[in-house]
Amino acid sequence: MGNIAQNVRVATTGAVSFAPIATVLPLDAVAALAATFKDVGYVGPDGVTQAIETDVTDITAWQNGDTVRKVQTSHDVTFQLVMLETNALSLQIYYADATATASAVKVTGAQSPHNVVVIDVLDEKHSIRIVLPDAQVTERGEIVYQNEEATGYDITLTAYPDADGVKAYIYLDDGEV
């Protein structure tokens, strides 16, 4: 059955929270997060963009050159967002500086740590929770300092598989009891 307007979701608000890699994962869309999760604050107006990319290799037949099979050679799950708040957490995440504060950052070549990340997406009574059991900042966008827009910290998170091979758990709740 199609064309049901109540099934259309709009990400009207939400939150992006980080916790150390060993933090217990939430198992549904609405349970309170462990105290170790820290919310990055405001996210840019484009919200969070999820991408799933796969590469495949074609297997072709010797006899006629037809493609007879495709073999997946890579699979990436990424999430991109712009943190708008300049606070200790956003600076620690963007610069991979665990000692960063809201008033001082060290820019080095340090690799970003792995974290548990929870992305909560809310639409009135509907909730979507995306849990990344092992995520790492693998790309950073440019920071623009100008008088017409907020200074934002553009990051891309790569989701890695957990012990069960899962890169992201997605939980949905329709708000109905």
C-alpha positions as CSV (number, residue, x, y, z in Angstrom):
1,M,0.0,0.0,0.0
2,G,1.5,3.3,-1.0
3,N,0.8,7.1,-0.9
4,I,0.4,7.4,2.9
5,A,1.4,10.9,3.9
6,Q,1.8,9.9,7.6
7,N,4.8,7.8,6.5
8,V,6.7,10.8,5.2
9,R,9.5,11.9,7.6
10,V,11.1,15.3,7.8
11,A,14.2,15.7,9.9
12,T,12.9,18.8,11.7
13,T,15.5,18.7,14.5
14,G,17.9,16.3,16.2
15,A,21.2,15.8,17.9
16,V,24.7,14.3,17.2
17,S,26.4,12.8,20.2
18,F,29.9,11.3,20.7
19,A,31.1,8.9,23.4
20,P,34.3,6.9,23.9
21,I,34.5,3.7,21.9
22,A,33.7,1.3,24.7
23,T,30.4,3.0,25.6
24,V,27.3,0.8,25.8
25,L,25.2,1.2,22.7
26,P,21.6,2.3,22.9
27,L,19.2,-0.4,21.6
28,D,16.2,1.6,20.5
29,A,15.2,5.0,19.1
30,V,14.1,6.7,22.3
31,A,16.0,5.4,25.4
32,A,18.1,7.9,27.3
33,L,21.8,7.9,26.2
34,A,24.5,7.0,28.7
35,A,26.0,9.9,30.5
36,T,29.3,9.5,28.6
37,F,27.6,10.8,25.4
38,K,28.2,14.5,24.7
39,D,26.1,16.4,22.2
40,V,28.0,18.6,19.7
41,G,25.3,21.3,19.8
42,Y,23.9,23.0,16.7
43,V,24.5,21.4,13.3
44,G,24.4,23.4,10.1
45,P,21.1,23.8,8.1
46,D,21.9,21.0,5.8
47,G,21.6,18.5,8.7
48,V,23.4,15.2,8.4
49,T,24.0,13.5,5.1
50,Q,24.4,9.7,5.0
51,A,26.1,8.1,2.1
52,I,26.7,4.4,1.2
53,E,29.2,3.8,-1.5
54,T,30.2,0.5,-3.0
55,D,32.8,-0.4,-5.6
56,V,32.4,-3.5,-7.7
57,T,34.6,-5.4,-10.2
58,D,33.0,-6.8,-13.3
59,I,33.7,-10.5,-14.1
60,T,33.5,-10.9,-17.8
61,A,33.3,-14.1,-19.9
62,W,36.2,-15.0,-22.1
63,Q,33.9,-16.3,-24.8
64,N,31.9,-13.1,-25.6
65,G,33.0,-10.4,-23.2
66,D,29.6,-10.4,-21.4
67,T,29.6,-9.4,-17.7
68,V,28.6,-12.5,-15.9
69,R,29.0,-11.4,-12.3
70,K,29.9,-8.4,-10.2
71,V,32.0,-8.7,-7.1
72,Q,31.8,-6.1,-4.4
73,T,35.3,-4.9,-3.6
74,S,34.5,-2.1,-1.1
75,H,31.7,-0.8,1.0
76,D,31.8,2.6,2.8
77,V,29.2,4.2,5.1
78,T,29.8,7.8,5.9
79,F,27.9,10.7,7.6
80,Q,28.7,14.3,6.8
81,L,27.7,17.3,9.0
82,V,28.8,20.8,9.9
83,M,29.1,21.5,13.6
84,L,28.2,25.2,14.1
85,E,29.1,25.7,17.8
86,T,32.6,26.6,18.7
87,N,33.0,24.6,21.9
88,A,35.5,22.3,23.5
89,L,33.8,19.2,22.0
90,S,33.5,20.4,18.4
91,L,37.1,21.6,18.5
92,Q,38.3,18.3,19.9
93,I,36.5,16.4,17.2
94,Y,37.5,18.7,14.3
95,Y,41.1,19.1,15.2
96,A,41.7,15.6,16.8
97,D,43.0,17.4,19.9
98,A,41.7,15.7,23.1
99,T,43.1,18.6,25.1
100,A,41.2,21.3,23.2
101,T,39.1,23.7,25.2
102,A,36.7,26.4,24.1
103,S,39.7,28.8,24.2
104,A,42.7,26.9,23.0
105,V,43.4,24.2,20.3
106,K,46.6,22.5,19.2
107,V,46.7,21.8,15.4
108,T,48.9,18.7,14.8
109,G,48.8,15.8,12.4
110,A,47.1,13.6,14.9
111,Q,44.7,11.0,13.5
112,S,41.2,11.3,14.8
113,P,40.2,8.8,17.5
114,H,37.4,6.3,17.1
115,N,34.1,7.0,18.9
116,V,30.6,5.8,19.3
117,V,28.3,8.3,17.6
118,V,24.6,8.6,17.9
119,I,22.6,10.7,15.4
120,D,19.0,11.4,16.6
121,V,16.6,12.6,14.0
122,L,13.2,13.9,15.2
123,D,10.0,14.7,13.4
124,E,7.2,15.6,15.8
125,K,6.5,12.3,17.7
126,H,8.6,10.2,15.3
127,S,12.2,9.3,16.0
128,I,15.0,7.8,14.0
129,R,18.2,6.9,15.9
130,I,21.4,6.0,14.0
131,V,24.0,4.3,16.1
132,L,27.6,4.1,14.8
133,P,29.4,1.6,17.1
134,D,32.8,2.6,15.7
135,A,33.1,5.9,13.8
136,Q,36.1,8.1,13.0
137,V,36.4,11.6,11.4
138,T,38.1,10.8,8.1
139,E,37.6,14.1,6.2
140,R,37.5,17.7,7.3
141,G,36.1,20.5,5.2
142,E,37.4,24.0,5.0
143,I,36.7,26.5,7.8
144,V,35.5,29.9,6.4
145,Y,35.9,33.0,8.6
146,Q,33.6,35.7,7.2
147,N,31.0,38.1,8.4
148,E,28.0,36.6,6.5
149,E,28.0,33.0,7.9
150,A,28.7,31.1,11.0
151,T,32.1,29.5,11.4
152,G,31.4,25.8,11.0
153,Y,33.4,22.7,11.4
154,D,32.7,20.4,8.5
155,I,33.4,16.7,9.2
156,T,32.8,13.4,7.5
157,L,32.5,10.3,9.7
158,T,33.3,6.9,8.4
159,A,31.5,4.0,10.1
160,Y,33.5,0.9,10.7
161,P,32.0,-2.6,11.4
162,D,31.7,-3.8,15.0
163,A,32.3,-7.4,16.1
164,D,29.1,-8.5,14.4
165,G,30.0,-6.7,11.1
166,V,27.5,-3.9,11.6
167,K,28.5,-0.4,10.6
168,A,25.3,1.3,11.7
169,Y,22.2,0.4,13.6
170,I,19.1,2.3,12.7
171,Y,16.1,2.4,15.1
172,L,12.8,3.9,14.3
173,D,9.9,4.8,16.6
174,D,6.6,6.1,15.4
175,G,5.7,7.7,18.8
176,E,2.7,5.4,19.2
177,V,2.4,3.6,22.5
